[in-house]
Amino acid sequence: MGITQAETTKPDRQATAGYATRGASRSMLSSIGELAAQAAKAERLLEGETVVDLDPGLIDDSFVSDRMDDDDDDETFSELVAAIEERGQDSPILVRPHPTKNGRYQIVFGHRRARVAKQLGKPVRAVVKELHDRDHVVAQGQENSARANLSFIERAVFAQNLSDLGHDRETIQSALAIDAPMLTRMLSVTKRIPNGVIHAIGAAKGVGRDRWLDLTLLIEKPSNLMKAEELVETEKFKSAATDDRFNLLFNFLKTSRKPKKGARASPNAKSWSLAGKSISVTTKDTGKAFTVALKAKDASRFGAYLSENLEQLYRAFRELEEKQTGD
């Protein structure tokens, strides 16, 4: 199915407040007015443009994903299918000619509507517009800020994806309608929690920024990271809903066995002495501290000598470790 002319239509859409009013995520956008402003920016790309019917089989997804879950399974997608089947597609999607595949198109925004059209066996109403990559991701992000109830972690992963593709911070902030501190917080989460763990949890639409930041503090401990990677592979974890998966992991790490108050690790003590016992050395290793005790006639002078040469000794130690690691 090729392109056929259809009437020019201005999308009838109101910005939704869902994301901005959920817990800590309120700080993502300061007001509903900002959401509406982002919607207007995206809509201006459609104003005055010709709407055409496209075969959904000729349309590919955006080169950067902004969602984590399979929307075909959620309730809102089912409602969208029913609405389009009943009254047709009210708002066109935005596509651009595919940058590398002749005769094909790439979605800028409107992935769900395109999937609905394909599922129903109908053409999808679209505006075709030439856009560079930067304009593409900004339009995609702004439209989703206005239309989609994306969670904090979905937006954070989208920001990380854009960063990985080489887009600068200004572009990412514009796409997500966020300020520099918020972008820093988002990227701190996606850089400190392994990608596999994030995607195992999923969109977690009921979990806001603060709880994700709390999770980063828990998961930064090496022992907790191993526990997290083991937990997300269990059947109990995989079968839970996405919000419940976050809570399972968070509570598991938070309540992991901790040493009792007042309990001290038994130090690993060792002794060493030169032949003739001109000097004896005792060391204690508790894991967090390593102490050395010298016993000799010249212990004071030898200890001072060690102190004065600690930097040189440490450098020699690091060079030896790096050489062994390289081998």
N, C-alpha and C positions, 0 to 999 in steps of 0.2 A: 504494500500500500504506500503510495507516495504522498506528496503534500497537496492538499486541496484548500482553496480559499474559504475562510469563514469570517463572520462579522467581527469587527474590532470590539473588544469588551474590556471594560475596566473592572478589575477584581473588586468584589464587595466583601470586605474583610475588616474585622475589628481585632485590635491587638488583645491578647489574653494576658492576664496577670499571673497565671499559675506559677511560673518559675520564680518570678521576682518576689512573691509573697510567701515563699516557703522557708521558714527558719532563717538560718544564717545567710541563705542565698539572697535575702533582701538587698544586701549591699552590692550585689552584682549590677543592679540597675536602680538608680535612686528614686525613680517614680514611674508610674504607668505612662506618663507623658513621654518619657524616653523610649519606652517600648513602642509607642505610637510613632515616634519620630523614626525609629529604625524600620518600622513597617512602611512608612512613607518613602524612605530612601529606596527600599526594595521595589515598591510599587512604581516609582518613577521610571524604573527600567522597562516597565510594561506599558506605560502611558503612551498613547499615540502609535503603538506598534500594531502590526497586523497579526491577528491570531489565526493560526493554521491548524489543520488536523494532521497529526503524524502517526505513523505506524509505531506502536511502542516497541516493536521488535527491532527498530532502527536506532533505538536510544540506549546509550550506555550511562551508567552511574557516574557521578562526579569523581574526579581523580583523588578526592580526599573525603573520607567518611566523617559524618557529624553525628552518627548514632551508633549505639553499641548493641542494642537488642534487635531481634528479628521482629519488626513491627507487624508482620503478617499474623502473629499469634496474639496480639493484644486486643483488648476490647475496643479501643478507639479506632483501630484499623478496620475492624468488622463494621463499626458504625459508619465509617467513611465509605466502605464498599456499598452498604445499604443505601446511603444517601445518594451516591453517584448513580447507582442502578435505578433509583426512583426518579430523580429529577435532572440527572446529567451532571457534568463537571462545571461548577460555577466559575471557578478561577483557573486561568491558564497556568501552566508551568513555564519556567524559563529554561531554554536550552541554548547551547552554542554549537556551531558546526564543529564536529570532532576535530581536534588539532592534528591528529595523525591518521585518521581513517576516513577516506573519501566516502561521501554518501551517508555517513552516520552522524549522530548528534550526541552531545554530552550534557547531562542534566546539570544545571546550575542550582535550581531549587525546584521542589515538587516531586521528589522521589516516590512518596507514598501515592500520590495521584497517578503517577506513571504506572506503578505496580497494580493499582486498582484497574486502570484501563486495560492492562495486559491480562489480568485475571478475568475481566468481563468480556474480553475479546472485542474491545472498542478502540477506536482511535483516541489519542490523547490530544487535548487542545493545548497548544503551546505557542509561545513567542520565541522566534529564532533570532538571536542577536550575537554579533561578533564581540567577544570579550577576551581580554588578556587574562592570564592566570590570576594576577593580583585582583583585578576587578571581579573575576569569577568567585574567588574565595570570600571577598568582602560582601558581595551580594548574597552568597549562600549563607554566610554567618548572620548577616543582618536580617534576612528573611526568617531564619530559624529563631533568632532572638524574639521576633515579633509573633511568629506563628506557633512554633513548637514548644511543648512543655519539656524541654531538655533538662536533665539533671545537672548538678554541679560537675560530676565526674565526666559526663558526656562532653560538656563544654571544655573541661580541662584536657581531655584526650584530643578533642578537635584542635585545641590550641597547640598541644604537643605535636600533633600530626603536621600542622602548618609550620611549626618551628623546624621539624625534621626535613620538611621540603625546602627549607631555606628562606621562608618568608620572614621579614624583619618584625620586630616587636610592634612597631607602629601599625603595620598591616593587620597583625593578629588582634591588637586592641580594637581597631576599627571594625573588624569582622565580628567580634564578640561584644562590642559596646561596653568595654571594661577599661579601667584605668591601669596604670603600670603596677601598683602594689597588688591588685587582684590577679594580674597575669603572673606576677612572681609567685603568689601563693598557689595558683593552679599548677604551674610548672614544677614547683617544689614537691607537690603530691605525685605527679606523673614521673618525676625523675627518681623519687625515693621509694616508691612502691613499684615492684616489678610489673611490667606490662601484663604478664600472664596472670598475676594475682588480680589485677584490676579487671581484666576481661572475664576472669572466672566469677568475680562478684557480679559484674554487669552494671546496668544503668543506675540501679539503686535510687530511684526517683524520690524516695522519701528521706534520703540522707543528704544533709547539707554540708557546706564547706567545713565547719568547725569539727565535725566528727571525722571527716576524711583527714584533716590535719592531725587530729588526735591519733588516728590509726598510723600515720607516718611515724609518730614518736614510738609507738609500740613495735612496729615492724622493723625499725632501724637496728634493733638488737640482733646480732647474727643468729643467736639461738631461736629467736622468735621468727625470723625469716624462714628458717628451715621448717619450723612448726607450721607456719602459714602455707608454705608450698605443699606440705603433706596433707593439711586439712582440706585444701581446695580440690584435692583429687579424690576425696571420699564420696561415697554414694549419697550419704546424708546431706552433704554440702551441695552437691550438684542437683539434687532433687528439690531443694528449697527454692522459694521465690527470691528474687534478686535482693530485696531489702533484708529478708531474713538471712541471706548468705552473708551480707555485710555484718549483721548483728552476731551471727555465729562466730565469724572470724574475730571480730572486735572483742567479744566477751571471752572467747577462748584465750586470746593473747593476754587480755587484762587479768584473767584469773589464773594464769599459768603459775605453777608452783614457784613460790619465792622463798628465799632463805628466811628462817624464823629470826625475829628481832633478837639481837644479842648473840646470835650464833656466829662463830668465827671459823673461818676456814683454817684447817690445821696446816701450818706452814710446812713446806718441804725443806727440811734442814739438811745441810751437807757440811762436812768438814774436810779440810785439806791442809797438808803441811809439807814443807820441804824436808829433804833428807837432813838429818841432824836436828830437826825441829827448831831451826833458827827463826822460823816464822810459821804461824798456824793461822788458817783462815776458816771462818764459819760463815755460811750463807744461809739465808732464809728466804724462801719464795712463797708468797701467799697468793700469787696471781695478780694482785693489784700493786704489790710492792716487793722489791727485792733489796735485801739489806746485806751488807758485807761487814764483818767484824774481824779486825786484825789483832793478833797477839804476838808481839815481839819487842825486843829492846828498842828497835828503831821504828816501831809501829806508827808513831806520830809523824816522823819524817817521811816514811813510805806512804802513809795516807795522804799527806800533803802533796807528795809527788803525783799520786794517782789523781787527785782533785785537779791539779794544774794541767794534767794531760788528758782529761776526760773528753774534750772536744776531738782531739786527735784519735783517741781510742774509738770513739763513737763513729767517726768517719771511716776508720778501717773496718769496723763491724758492718756498716752499711754497704761498703764496697764489696766485702766478702759475700753478703747476702744477695746483692744484685748479681754478682758473678755466678753464684750457685743457682739462682732463679733462671738466669739466662741459659745455663747448661741444661 
